[in-house]
Amino acid sequence: MTKFGLTEYESKVYLTLLQRGACGIKEIAAHSKVPRTKVYPVLKNLEKRQLVTLFPGKPQKAKALVPINALVDPIKELEKDLKLMKSAIMELRKIHETSSSSEKLEERKYWITRSDEETVKRIKEILTNASKDIRLLLNHEGLEVIFYNCYDSLNSISKSDVQVQIMMEAGQDDSFLLGRFSDLIDIKYIPFSPQNNLILADGRDLLVFKRITLTDKKTKCLMAEYFTGVEACATLETLLSGMDWSIAVDLPTMLPLIRAPQLREYFAGARSNPLEPIFFFVLMDALSVKMGKKMLSFLGELGSRIINSTKYSLILPDLQESLNLLGSLYLLYEGVESKLTYDAEPHILTCELSGNLSGYYKMAYERGFDIPPSIWGLYLLGLLDVFGFDAVRVDSIFNSEENHWLIQYKLISKPKSKEGIKLPEKSTIPT
């Protein structure tokens, strides 16, 4: 039993749901490392303790709830301990600041070094001395320095109360290295690569490093410069915070696009979709009156034509890969979180939409439309058409409080595959 009265399996499942939001049984098992056969009984126990809620329908999904009773008393005890520890730290700090033994070296505000060994040492120092947060703005070279010299340190730091964030324009090789870091590290994709690598700790300690060529020795070395002070770092702190909410995107969202570099130009103008949901709502409203149940098939053929006329192909060798790519584009262009999951055995496709859903999404649900009012709804049907499927909606649930729309489809194979459409081979797509 854990300190909070949960078994090891219960703790792992509950933490997975807290970190990832609503998940299906397969996803919970994959990320929690709990055997799939154990997940469902664990969820039932957590439901009894009011720690999770189970959604109706298939496939089964669960979502973590804010703990009300189960964890309140242990948390209160921890809060008391933390208050005592903070009080003790403050007293020790006062004693240290008034001590005559304080060294003058602590007042130094700037230094510079041109040595690989010394630079790595200084990077480790600024990382391990951080007490609140660490932000790293890196290029490919900077990531390699951090990964090969500070990998264990950074993973260990992220497990404490220190918030760690990495920002960079990750490529395919970078995504492999970044994927090795702890899930507790917040990794963001940004659409540019800085010339210098920056580390900002606690909003007051700044270390800048890059590799330079020494003209006298004709060799390369790592150069690092260090600044300290809240005033010196305030502007950079504001800049990084602004990038976080404006142009930075969670790395997992970008992975399908990073692994298909031929699409780089295609998504360079992200979030610039000129057609609003109202356009597609009115379009589907008009078509539903004229075509009735045939509308979905018509939109599927229209979607496949749009896909095949697009300059950059969105069709990957596998349907799930293509759906992942579509979900990434949906989020980048419209701010809508789109999770598309295909379960091949029962041929069920689950579409979950949340986040920036305008009022026309709910209106589309109320009108009984089978797809969201967006160009990406047409792309979804188009992809299914390309892969030889017709879609029949079997469930549709809209949660107004959470602004969440769940749509499930039964996929039915077409009698004949579409002629003139050739799916790319596995070997042509980077993995």
C-alpha positions as CSV (number, residue, x, y, z in Angstrom):
1,M,0.0,0.0,0.0
2,T,1.2,3.5,-0.7
3,K,1.1,6.4,1.7
4,F,-2.2,7.6,0.4
5,G,-3.9,4.2,0.8
6,L,-3.7,3.2,-2.9
7,T,-2.2,0.0,-4.2
8,E,0.8,0.3,-6.6
9,Y,-1.5,-0.5,-9.6
10,E,-4.1,2.1,-8.4
11,S,-1.4,4.8,-8.0
12,K,0.0,4.2,-11.4
13,V,-3.4,4.2,-13.1
14,Y,-4.6,7.3,-11.2
15,L,-1.4,9.2,-12.0
16,T,-1.7,8.3,-15.7
17,L,-5.2,9.6,-15.9
18,L,-4.2,12.8,-14.0
19,Q,-1.4,13.5,-16.5
20,R,-3.1,12.4,-19.7
21,G,-6.8,13.2,-19.2
22,A,-9.5,10.8,-20.4
23,C,-8.0,7.5,-21.7
24,G,-9.2,4.1,-22.9
25,I,-8.1,0.8,-21.4
26,K,-5.4,0.2,-23.9
27,E,-3.9,3.7,-23.5
28,I,-4.0,3.4,-19.7
29,A,-2.2,0.0,-19.8
30,A,0.4,1.3,-22.2
31,H,1.4,4.4,-20.1
32,S,0.8,3.1,-16.6
33,K,2.6,-0.2,-17.2
34,V,-0.3,-2.0,-15.5
35,P,-1.4,-5.2,-17.2
36,R,-4.4,-4.7,-19.3
37,T,-6.3,-7.4,-17.5
38,K,-5.8,-5.5,-14.2
39,V,-6.8,-2.1,-15.4
40,Y,-10.6,-2.5,-15.4
41,P,-10.9,-3.9,-11.8
42,V,-8.4,-1.1,-10.7
43,L,-10.7,1.5,-12.3
44,K,-13.7,0.1,-10.5
45,N,-11.9,0.4,-7.2
46,L,-10.9,4.0,-8.0
47,E,-14.5,4.8,-9.0
48,K,-15.7,3.6,-5.6
49,R,-13.3,5.9,-4.0
50,Q,-14.5,8.8,-6.1
51,L,-11.1,9.2,-7.8
52,V,-12.2,8.4,-11.4
53,T,-15.3,8.5,-13.5
54,L,-16.1,5.8,-16.1
55,F,-17.7,7.0,-19.4
56,P,-20.6,4.9,-20.9
57,G,-20.1,3.2,-24.2
58,K,-17.4,1.3,-25.9
59,P,-14.5,1.3,-25.9
60,Q,-14.5,2.0,-22.2
61,K,-12.9,5.3,-21.1
62,A,-12.1,6.8,-17.8
63,K,-11.1,10.2,-16.4
64,A,-9.5,11.2,-13.2
65,L,-11.5,13.3,-10.6
66,V,-10.1,15.8,-8.2
67,P,-9.7,13.9,-4.9
68,I,-12.3,15.0,-2.4
69,N,-12.1,12.7,0.6
70,A,-9.5,10.0,-0.1
71,L,-6.4,12.2,-0.1
72,V,-7.4,15.2,2.0
73,D,-6.0,14.1,5.4
74,P,-2.6,12.9,4.0
75,I,-2.3,16.1,2.1
76,K,-3.0,18.2,5.2
77,E,-0.3,16.3,7.0
78,L,2.2,16.9,4.1
79,E,1.2,20.6,4.1
80,K,2.1,20.9,7.8
81,D,5.5,19.2,7.2
82,L,6.2,21.5,4.3
83,K,5.4,24.6,6.3
84,L,7.8,23.5,9.0
85,M,10.5,22.8,6.5
86,K,10.0,26.2,4.8
87,S,10.2,27.9,8.2
88,A,13.4,26.1,9.0
89,I,14.9,27.0,5.6
90,M,14.1,30.7,6.1
91,E,15.8,30.6,9.5
92,L,18.9,29.0,8.1
93,R,19.0,31.5,5.3
94,K,18.8,34.4,7.7
95,I,21.7,32.9,9.7
96,H,23.7,32.4,6.6
97,E,23.1,35.9,5.3
98,T,24.2,37.5,8.6
99,S,27.2,35.2,9.0
100,S,30.6,36.9,8.7
101,S,31.9,33.8,6.8
102,S,29.9,34.6,3.7
103,E,32.4,34.7,0.8
104,K,32.7,37.7,-1.5
105,L,32.7,35.3,-4.5
106,E,29.0,34.9,-4.1
107,E,28.5,38.5,-5.1
108,R,30.0,37.9,-8.6
109,K,27.4,38.8,-11.3
110,Y,29.2,37.7,-14.5
111,W,31.7,35.2,-15.8
112,I,32.8,33.6,-19.1
113,T,34.6,30.4,-19.9
114,R,35.9,28.8,-23.1
115,S,36.4,25.2,-22.2
116,D,34.2,22.1,-22.8
117,E,34.9,20.6,-19.4
118,E,34.3,23.9,-17.5
119,T,31.2,24.8,-19.5
120,V,29.6,21.4,-18.8
121,K,30.5,21.8,-15.1
122,R,28.9,25.3,-15.0
123,I,25.7,24.0,-16.8
124,K,25.4,21.2,-14.2
125,E,25.8,23.7,-11.4
126,I,23.0,26.1,-12.6
127,L,20.7,23.1,-13.1
128,T,21.3,21.5,-9.7
129,N,21.1,24.8,-7.9
130,A,17.7,25.7,-9.3
131,S,14.9,25.6,-6.7
132,K,11.8,26.7,-8.6
133,D,12.0,26.4,-12.4
134,I,14.4,25.8,-15.3
135,R,13.8,26.9,-18.9
136,L,16.0,25.7,-21.7
137,L,15.9,27.3,-25.2
138,L,18.1,25.0,-27.4
139,N,19.2,24.3,-30.9
140,H,20.3,20.9,-32.2
141,E,23.9,21.3,-30.9
142,G,22.7,22.5,-27.5
143,L,20.4,19.5,-27.1
144,E,23.3,17.1,-27.7
145,V,25.3,18.9,-25.1
146,I,22.5,18.6,-22.5
147,F,21.5,15.1,-23.5
148,Y,25.0,13.6,-23.4
149,N,26.2,15.4,-20.3
150,C,23.1,16.3,-18.2
151,Y,20.5,13.6,-19.1
152,D,20.4,11.9,-15.7
153,S,20.7,15.2,-13.8
154,L,17.8,16.8,-15.6
155,N,15.5,13.7,-15.2
156,S,16.3,13.7,-11.5
157,I,15.6,17.4,-11.1
158,S,12.2,17.1,-12.8
159,K,11.1,14.6,-10.2
160,S,11.5,17.2,-7.5
161,D,9.4,20.4,-7.1
162,V,11.5,22.1,-9.9
163,Q,9.5,22.7,-13.1
164,V,11.7,21.9,-16.2
165,Q,10.8,23.1,-19.7
166,I,12.7,22.6,-23.0
167,M,11.9,24.6,-26.1
168,M,13.4,23.9,-29.5
169,E,12.7,23.4,-33.2
170,A,12.9,19.7,-33.0
171,G,13.7,17.6,-36.1
172,Q,13.4,13.9,-36.5
173,D,16.8,13.1,-34.8
174,D,16.0,15.6,-32.0
175,S,12.6,14.0,-31.3
176,F,14.4,10.7,-30.6
177,L,16.7,12.3,-28.0
178,L,13.8,14.4,-26.4
179,G,11.7,11.3,-26.1
180,R,14.3,9.8,-23.8
181,F,13.7,12.5,-21.2
182,S,11.3,12.1,-18.3
183,D,7.6,12.6,-19.0
184,L,7.8,15.2,-16.1
185,I,9.8,17.5,-18.4
186,D,7.6,19.9,-20.4
187,I,8.9,19.8,-24.0
188,K,7.7,22.4,-26.5
189,Y,8.2,22.8,-30.2
190,I,8.9,26.3,-31.5
191,P,9.2,27.3,-35.2
192,F,12.7,28.6,-35.1
193,S,16.2,27.6,-34.0
194,P,18.2,30.0,-31.8
195,Q,21.8,30.7,-32.5
196,N,22.7,30.6,-28.9
197,N,21.5,28.1,-26.3
198,L,19.9,29.6,-23.1
199,I,19.3,28.2,-19.7
200,L,17.2,30.4,-17.3
201,A,16.9,29.2,-13.7
202,D,14.5,30.6,-11.1
203,G,14.1,33.8,-13.3
204,R,17.4,35.2,-12.1
205,D,20.3,32.9,-13.3
206,L,21.1,33.0,-17.0
207,L,23.6,30.8,-18.8
208,V,24.3,31.2,-22.5
209,F,26.4,28.7,-24.3
210,K,27.4,27.7,-27.9
211,R,30.2,26.0,-29.7
212,I,32.8,28.4,-31.2
213,T,36.0,28.0,-33.2
214,L,39.2,29.2,-31.6
215,T,41.2,30.9,-34.4
216,D,44.5,30.6,-32.7
217,K,44.2,26.8,-32.2
218,K,41.9,26.1,-35.1
219,T,39.8,23.9,-32.8
220,K,36.3,24.2,-31.5
221,C,35.2,24.5,-27.9
222,L,32.1,25.3,-25.8
223,M,31.9,28.9,-24.7
224,A,29.5,29.9,-21.8
225,E,28.6,33.2,-20.3
226,Y,26.7,33.6,-17.0
227,F,24.6,36.5,-15.7
228,T,22.6,36.8,-12.5
229,G,20.0,39.1,-11.1
230,V,16.2,39.5,-11.4
231,E,16.5,42.7,-13.4
232,A,18.9,41.3,-15.9
233,C,16.7,38.3,-16.6
234,A,13.2,39.8,-16.3
235,T,12.9,40.6,-20.1
236,L,14.0,37.1,-21.1
237,E,11.6,35.5,-18.6
238,T,8.7,37.5,-20.1
239,L,9.8,36.6,-23.6
240,L,9.9,32.8,-22.9
241,S,6.6,32.9,-21.1
242,G,5.1,34.7,-24.1
243,M,6.5,32.1,-26.4
244,D,5.0,29.3,-24.2
245,W,1.4,30.4,-24.7
246,S,1.7,31.9,-28.2
247,I,3.8,29.9,-30.6
248,A,5.0,26.9,-28.6
249,V,3.3,23.6,-29.1
250,D,3.5,20.4,-27.1
251,L,6.1,18.1,-28.7
252,P,3.8,15.0,-28.9
253,T,1.4,17.0,-30.9
254,M,4.1,17.8,-33.5
255,L,5.6,14.3,-33.7
256,P,3.5,13.1,-36.7
257,L,4.5,16.3,-38.6
258,I,8.2,16.0,-37.6
259,R,8.3,12.4,-38.8
260,A,6.9,13.6,-42.2
261,P,9.3,16.4,-43.1
262,Q,7.8,16.8,-46.6
263,L,5.0,18.6,-44.9
264,R,7.1,21.3,-43.3
265,E,6.0,24.0,-45.8
266,Y,2.4,22.8,-45.5
267,F,2.1,23.6,-41.8
268,A,4.4,26.6,-41.8
269,G,1.3,28.9,-41.7
270,A,-0.4,27.1,-38.8
271,R,-3.5,28.6,-37.3
272,S,-4.3,30.5,-40.5
273,N,-7.3,28.6,-41.7
274,P,-9.5,31.2,-43.4
275,L,-12.7,29.1,-43.3
276,E,-14.6,29.3,-40.0
277,P,-16.9,26.6,-38.5
278,I,-19.9,28.7,-39.6
279,F,-19.1,28.0,-43.3
280,F,-19.0,24.2,-42.8
281,F,-22.1,24.3,-40.6
282,V,-24.1,26.1,-43.2
283,L,-22.7,23.8,-45.9
284,M,-23.7,20.7,-44.1
285,D,-27.1,22.2,-43.1
286,A,-27.9,22.8,-46.8
287,L,-26.6,19.4,-47.9
288,S,-28.5,17.5,-45.2
289,V,-31.8,19.0,-46.5
290,K,-31.1,18.0,-50.1
291,M,-29.2,14.7,-49.6
292,G,-30.3,13.3,-46.3
293,K,-28.4,10.1,-45.4
294,K,-26.4,10.3,-48.6
295,M,-24.6,13.4,-47.3
296,L,-21.9,11.5,-45.4
297,S,-20.9,9.5,-48.5
298,F,-20.8,12.7,-50.6
299,L,-18.6,14.5,-48.1
300,G,-16.3,11.5,-48.0
301,E,-15.7,11.6,-51.8
302,L,-15.3,15.4,-51.6
303,G,-12.8,15.0,-48.8
304,S,-10.7,12.4,-50.8
305,R,-10.7,14.8,-53.8
306,I,-9.4,17.6,-51.6
307,I,-6.7,15.4,-50.1
308,N,-5.5,14.2,-53.5
309,S,-5.5,17.7,-54.9
310,T,-3.3,19.0,-52.0
311,K,0.3,19.8,-52.8
312,Y,1.6,17.9,-49.8
313,S,0.3,14.4,-49.2
314,L,-1.4,13.8,-45.9
315,I,-1.8,10.1,-46.6
316,L,0.6,7.9,-44.7
317,P,1.0,4.1,-45.1
318,D,-1.2,3.3,-42.0
319,L,-4.6,4.7,-41.2
320,Q,-3.8,5.4,-37.6
321,E,-0.6,7.3,-38.6
322,S,-2.7,9.4,-41.0
323,L,-5.3,10.0,-38.2
324,N,-2.5,11.2,-35.9
325,L,-1.2,13.6,-38.5
326,L,-4.7,14.9,-39.1
327,G,-5.2,15.5,-35.3
328,S,-2.0,17.4,-35.1
329,L,-3.0,19.7,-38.0
330,Y,-6.4,20.2,-36.4
331,L,-4.8,21.5,-33.2
332,L,-2.2,23.7,-35.0
333,Y,-4.7,25.4,-37.4
334,E,-7.8,25.7,-35.2
335,G,-6.7,25.2,-31.6
336,V,-9.1,22.2,-31.4
337,E,-7.7,19.2,-29.5
338,S,-8.5,16.2,-31.7
339,K,-7.9,12.6,-30.6
340,L,-8.6,10.1,-33.4
341,T,-8.3,6.4,-32.4
342,Y,-8.9,3.5,-34.7
343,D,-9.5,0.0,-33.1
344,A,-9.0,-2.4,-36.0
345,E,-10.6,-5.5,-34.5
346,P,-14.2,-4.2,-34.1
347,H,-13.5,-1.5,-36.8
348,I,-14.4,1.3,-34.5
349,L,-13.1,4.9,-35.0
350,T,-13.4,7.2,-32.0
351,C,-13.1,11.0,-32.5
352,E,-12.7,13.2,-29.4
353,L,-12.8,17.0,-29.8
354,S,-12.2,19.5,-27.0
355,G,-10.6,22.9,-26.4
356,N,-11.4,25.7,-28.8
357,L,-14.9,24.4,-29.9
358,S,-17.0,27.3,-31.1
359,G,-20.8,27.3,-30.6
360,Y,-21.3,25.8,-34.1
361,Y,-19.8,22.5,-32.9
362,K,-22.7,22.2,-30.4
363,M,-25.2,23.3,-33.0
364,A,-23.8,20.6,-35.4
365,Y,-24.2,18.0,-32.6
366,E,-27.8,19.2,-31.9
367,R,-28.6,19.0,-35.6
368,G,-27.4,15.4,-35.7
369,F,-24.4,16.0,-38.0
370,D,-22.0,13.1,-38.3
371,I,-18.8,15.2,-38.5
372,P,-17.5,18.4,-36.9
373,P,-18.1,21.7,-38.8
374,S,-14.5,22.1,-40.1
375,I,-12.3,21.3,-43.1
376,W,-10.7,18.7,-41.0
377,G,-14.1,16.9,-40.7
378,L,-14.0,16.6,-44.5
379,Y,-10.4,15.4,-44.4
380,L,-11.4,12.7,-41.9
381,L,-14.0,11.3,-44.2
382,G,-11.6,11.7,-47.1
383,L,-9.0,9.6,-45.4
384,L,-11.5,6.9,-44.7
385,D,-12.5,7.0,-48.3
386,V,-8.9,6.7,-49.5
387,F,-8.3,3.7,-47.2
388,G,-11.5,2.0,-48.5
389,F,-13.9,2.6,-45.7
390,D,-17.4,4.0,-45.3
391,A,-18.3,5.4,-41.9
392,V,-21.5,4.9,-40.0
393,R,-21.9,7.0,-36.9
394,V,-22.9,4.8,-33.9
395,D,-22.6,7.3,-31.0
396,S,-22.4,11.0,-30.4
397,I,-22.1,12.6,-27.0
398,F,-21.5,16.3,-26.3
399,N,-20.5,17.5,-22.8
400,S,-21.3,21.2,-22.6
401,E,-19.6,21.7,-19.2
402,E,-16.2,20.4,-20.5
403,N,-16.8,21.5,-24.1
404,H,-16.1,18.0,-25.3
405,W,-17.6,16.1,-28.2
406,L,-17.2,12.3,-28.6
407,I,-18.2,10.7,-31.9
408,Q,-17.8,7.0,-32.7
409,Y,-18.0,5.4,-36.1
410,K,-18.4,1.9,-37.3
411,L,-16.1,1.5,-40.4
412,I,-17.4,-0.7,-43.2
413,S,-15.1,-1.8,-46.0
414,K,-16.0,-0.7,-49.5
415,P,-16.6,-3.5,-52.0
416,K,-13.7,-2.3,-54.2
417,S,-10.7,-0.1,-53.4
418,K,-10.6,3.4,-55.0
419,E,-8.8,3.3,-58.4
420,G,-6.1,5.8,-59.1
421,I,-5.2,6.2,-55.4
422,K,-1.9,4.6,-54.4
423,L,-0.9,4.5,-50.7
424,P,2.8,5.3,-49.9
425,E,4.9,2.3,-49.0
426,K,6.2,2.0,-45.4
427,S,9.8,2.5,-46.4
428,T,9.2,5.9,-47.9
429,I,8.0,7.5,-44.7
430,P,10.5,8.3,-41.9
431,T,9.9,6.6,-38.6
